[in-house]
Amino acid sequence: MSTTLPPHALPYGVDRPMRRAADRALLGRPMRRAGDAPATRHTVSLVVPVRDEARNIPWVFEQIPRCVDEVVLVGGSRVDAAVAEAEHCPPTVRRVRRSAPGTGGALRAGFAAATGEYIVMMDADGSMWPGEIPSLLHFLDLGYDFVKGSRHIPGGGSLDSTLARSIGNRALLAVANRLFHASMTDLCYGYYAFRRAFLDAHELRSPGFEIETEMIAYALRCGLRIAEVPSLELPRRSGRSHPHAVSDGRRVLRTLFAERPGARSATPDAVGER
């Protein structure tokens, strides 16, 4: 069951000056201090894959609310400057190496190292605001199994979208909703929070960023309790991404068809355990 809901928990702000136009956009959102998030009864792990993100890591880690118990920073190399930058982060940060190339390998390594009952995943480039984490966790506390950020419901948005990305995302979303008889509002945006049991019940196998599609496809196929919450996508703070719209879209499309109902065996009962 995929459910789009309004936020019951306010996004939380930061307690330091904001320096960019993207930061100023956050000022228009309802905010409280990051440390004022209501305590959850469950431990929380934040998994962040990084590659050449040394200039972005300080800002990202400054925004992490205190409801997060540990941060699992997955570096691609011992010499990755972002991993070295993490030495200056709080003691809750753990550094691990990816088990295989690609985003899929990084996330699998991070998930394996995470110890929390709730797991949140996000990018390290500053496009996802850590201050929204309490909103995602709120819906896990309400009994949902899988919570995802959406840029396309009231309260969400994107400051980094292009026409090509928008058209491609809408087309892939339409395919996903048709294949899985769902009513999602956003697909290609991997700001997720879920229960550890989700990983115990499903063996992730995608090598690249399409692992995000594999995860939501599995949740939909199994009929898990899914909530979408508003999320504001910010521009990458530093450096450049290198998207390949056509090839990336093909990988997402292949994953959707590979994970469609009946394509793989599912064990939803295990995922629903608390």
C-alpha positions as CSV (number, residue, x, y, z in Angstrom):
1,M,0.0,0.0,0.0
2,S,1.5,3.3,-1.1
3,T,0.2,6.3,0.8
4,T,0.8,10.0,0.3
5,L,0.3,11.9,3.5
6,P,0.8,15.4,4.7
7,P,3.6,15.9,7.2
8,H,2.7,15.4,10.9
9,A,6.1,16.4,12.1
10,L,7.7,19.7,11.1
11,P,11.0,19.8,9.3
12,Y,13.8,20.9,11.7
13,G,16.1,23.8,11.1
14,V,19.7,24.5,11.9
15,D,21.3,26.8,14.4
16,R,23.9,28.5,12.3
17,P,23.8,31.1,9.5
18,M,22.9,29.9,6.1
19,R,25.2,30.9,3.3
20,R,23.7,30.3,-0.1
21,A,20.5,30.9,-2.0
22,A,19.6,27.2,-1.5
23,D,20.0,27.7,2.2
24,R,17.8,30.7,2.2
25,A,15.1,28.6,0.5
26,L,15.0,26.5,3.7
27,L,14.1,29.6,5.7
28,G,10.7,29.5,4.1
29,R,9.9,26.1,5.6
30,P,8.6,25.5,9.1
31,M,11.6,25.0,11.3
32,R,12.8,24.1,14.8
33,R,16.3,23.4,16.0
34,A,17.7,20.1,14.8
35,G,18.2,19.0,18.4
36,D,14.6,19.6,19.3
37,A,13.4,16.5,17.4
38,P,11.2,14.2,19.6
39,A,13.2,11.2,20.8
40,T,12.3,8.0,19.1
41,R,12.3,4.7,21.0
42,H,14.3,3.1,18.2
43,T,18.0,3.5,17.3
44,V,18.7,5.3,14.0
45,S,21.5,4.8,11.5
46,L,22.1,7.2,8.7
47,V,23.9,5.6,5.7
48,V,25.8,8.1,3.5
49,P,27.8,6.9,0.4
50,V,30.5,9.3,-0.6
51,R,32.8,9.7,-3.5
52,D,34.9,12.9,-3.9
53,E,32.5,14.9,-1.7
54,A,35.0,16.4,0.7
55,R,33.8,20.0,0.2
56,N,30.2,19.0,0.8
57,I,30.6,16.7,3.8
58,P,31.1,19.5,6.5
59,W,27.8,21.2,5.6
60,V,25.9,17.8,5.5
61,F,27.2,16.7,8.8
62,E,26.5,20.0,10.5
63,Q,22.8,19.6,9.7
64,I,22.3,16.0,11.1
65,P,19.8,16.1,14.0
66,R,20.6,14.5,17.3
67,C,17.9,11.8,16.8
68,V,20.4,10.0,14.6
69,D,22.5,7.6,16.7
70,E,25.2,6.8,14.2
71,V,26.3,7.9,10.8
72,V,27.8,5.2,8.5
73,L,30.0,7.0,6.0
74,V,30.8,4.7,3.1
75,G,34.0,5.8,1.2
76,G,35.2,4.4,-2.1
77,S,38.8,4.6,-1.2
78,R,41.1,5.0,1.7
79,V,42.4,8.2,0.1
80,D,39.0,9.7,-0.5
81,A,39.2,13.2,0.9
82,A,35.6,13.0,2.1
83,V,36.5,10.1,4.4
84,A,39.4,12.1,5.8
85,E,37.1,15.1,6.3
86,A,34.9,12.8,8.4
87,E,37.7,12.7,11.0
88,H,36.4,16.1,12.1
89,C,32.8,14.9,12.5
90,P,31.2,13.8,15.7
91,P,32.2,10.5,17.3
92,T,29.0,8.8,16.2
93,V,30.4,8.6,12.6
94,R,31.7,5.2,11.5
95,R,33.7,4.9,8.3
96,V,33.5,1.7,6.1
97,R,34.7,0.9,2.6
98,R,32.3,-0.2,-0.1
99,S,32.1,-3.9,-0.8
100,A,31.8,-3.5,-4.6
101,P,32.0,-0.6,-7.1
102,G,29.0,1.7,-7.6
103,T,26.3,3.1,-5.5
104,G,24.8,-0.3,-5.0
105,G,28.0,-1.7,-3.5
106,A,28.4,1.4,-1.3
107,L,24.8,1.1,0.1
108,R,25.0,-2.6,0.7
109,A,28.3,-2.1,2.7
110,G,26.6,0.7,4.6
111,F,23.5,-1.3,5.4
112,A,25.6,-4.3,6.5
113,A,27.6,-2.0,8.9
114,A,24.5,-0.1,10.3
115,T,23.3,-1.2,13.7
116,G,20.1,0.9,14.0
117,E,16.6,-0.4,14.1
118,Y,15.7,2.4,11.7
119,I,17.9,3.1,8.7
120,V,17.9,6.3,6.7
121,M,19.8,6.7,3.4
122,M,20.7,10.0,1.7
123,D,23.3,11.5,-0.6
124,A,26.4,13.4,0.5
125,D,26.3,16.2,-2.0
126,G,24.0,18.5,0.0
127,S,21.0,18.0,-2.2
128,M,19.0,16.3,0.6
129,W,18.6,18.3,3.8
130,P,19.3,16.2,6.9
131,G,16.9,18.4,8.8
132,E,14.0,16.4,7.2
133,I,15.1,13.2,8.8
134,P,12.7,13.5,11.8
135,S,9.8,13.8,9.4
136,L,10.7,10.4,7.9
137,L,11.2,8.8,11.2
138,H,7.8,10.1,12.4
139,F,6.0,7.8,10.0
140,L,8.1,4.8,10.9
141,D,7.0,5.5,14.5
142,L,3.4,5.6,13.2
143,G,3.7,2.0,11.9
144,Y,4.8,2.5,8.3
145,D,7.5,0.1,6.9
146,F,9.1,2.3,4.3
147,V,9.1,6.1,4.1
148,K,10.3,8.1,1.1
149,G,10.8,11.8,0.4
150,S,8.8,13.3,-2.4
151,R,9.5,16.5,-4.3
152,H,6.1,16.5,-5.9
153,I,3.6,16.8,-3.0
154,P,2.7,20.0,-1.2
155,G,5.6,21.1,0.9
156,G,8.2,19.5,-1.4
157,G,10.0,20.8,-4.4
158,S,13.3,20.9,-6.3
159,L,15.8,23.7,-6.8
160,D,17.9,21.4,-9.1
161,S,15.5,20.1,-11.7
162,T,15.9,20.4,-15.5
163,L,13.4,19.9,-18.2
164,A,15.0,16.7,-19.4
165,R,15.1,15.3,-15.8
166,S,11.6,16.3,-15.2
167,I,10.2,14.6,-18.3
168,G,12.3,11.5,-17.8
169,N,11.3,11.2,-14.1
170,R,7.6,11.6,-14.9
171,A,7.8,8.9,-17.6
172,L,9.5,6.4,-15.3
173,L,7.1,7.2,-12.5
174,A,4.2,6.5,-14.8
175,V,5.7,3.1,-15.7
176,A,6.3,2.2,-12.0
177,N,2.8,3.2,-11.0
178,R,1.3,1.1,-13.9
179,L,3.4,-2.0,-13.2
180,F,2.9,-2.0,-9.4
181,H,-0.7,-0.5,-9.4
182,A,0.6,2.3,-7.2
183,S,0.0,6.0,-6.9
184,M,3.5,7.3,-6.0
185,T,4.4,10.9,-6.7
186,D,8.2,10.6,-7.0
187,L,10.5,7.7,-8.1
188,C,14.0,8.8,-8.8
189,Y,14.8,10.4,-5.5
190,G,16.5,8.1,-3.0
191,Y,15.8,9.8,0.4
192,Y,14.5,6.7,2.2
193,A,13.9,5.5,5.7
194,F,12.9,2.0,6.6
195,R,12.9,-0.7,9.2
196,R,15.9,-3.0,9.5
197,A,13.5,-6.0,8.8
198,F,13.3,-4.7,5.2
199,L,16.9,-5.6,4.7
200,D,16.6,-8.9,6.5
201,A,13.8,-10.0,4.1
202,H,15.3,-8.8,0.8
203,E,18.7,-9.4,-0.8
204,L,19.7,-6.3,-2.7
205,R,21.7,-7.0,-5.9
206,S,21.7,-3.9,-8.1
207,P,25.2,-2.5,-8.7
208,G,24.5,1.1,-9.3
209,F,22.1,3.9,-8.3
210,E,19.2,1.8,-9.6
211,I,19.4,0.0,-6.2
212,E,17.1,2.8,-5.1
213,T,14.5,1.7,-7.7
214,E,15.0,-1.9,-6.6
215,M,14.2,-1.0,-3.0
216,I,11.0,0.9,-3.6
217,A,9.9,-1.7,-6.2
218,Y,10.3,-4.5,-3.6
219,A,8.4,-2.5,-1.1
220,L,5.5,-2.0,-3.5
221,R,5.5,-5.6,-4.7
222,C,5.2,-6.8,-1.2
223,G,2.4,-4.5,-0.3
224,L,4.4,-2.8,2.5
225,R,3.0,0.2,4.3
226,I,4.6,3.1,2.4
227,A,4.4,6.8,3.2
228,E,5.7,9.7,1.1
229,V,6.6,12.9,2.9
230,P,7.5,16.3,1.4
231,S,11.2,16.9,0.6
232,L,13.0,19.9,-0.9
233,E,15.8,18.9,-3.3
234,L,18.6,21.4,-3.1
235,P,21.4,22.0,-5.7
236,R,24.6,20.2,-5.1
237,R,26.7,22.4,-2.9
238,S,30.0,21.9,-4.6
239,G,31.4,20.0,-7.6
240,R,29.5,18.6,-10.5
241,S,27.4,15.5,-11.0
242,H,27.6,13.6,-14.2
243,P,24.2,12.3,-15.1
244,H,23.5,10.2,-18.2
245,A,19.8,10.7,-18.7
246,V,19.3,8.0,-21.4
247,S,21.5,5.3,-20.0
248,D,20.4,6.0,-16.4
249,G,16.8,5.9,-17.5
250,R,17.3,2.5,-19.2
251,R,18.8,1.1,-16.0
252,V,15.8,2.3,-13.9
253,L,13.4,0.9,-16.5
254,R,15.2,-2.5,-16.6
255,T,15.0,-2.7,-12.8
256,L,11.3,-1.9,-12.7
257,F,10.6,-4.7,-15.1
258,A,12.9,-7.1,-13.3
259,E,11.2,-6.4,-10.0
260,R,7.6,-6.2,-11.2
261,P,5.1,-8.5,-9.5
262,G,5.8,-12.2,-10.2
263,A,9.4,-11.5,-11.3
264,R,11.0,-12.4,-8.0
265,S,9.7,-14.3,-4.9
266,A,8.7,-12.0,-2.1
267,T,8.5,-12.5,1.7
268,P,6.5,-9.5,2.9
269,D,5.6,-11.1,6.3
270,A,9.1,-10.8,7.5
271,V,9.4,-7.2,6.6
272,G,6.3,-6.2,8.5
273,E,7.8,-7.3,11.8
274,R,8.5,-4.6,14.3
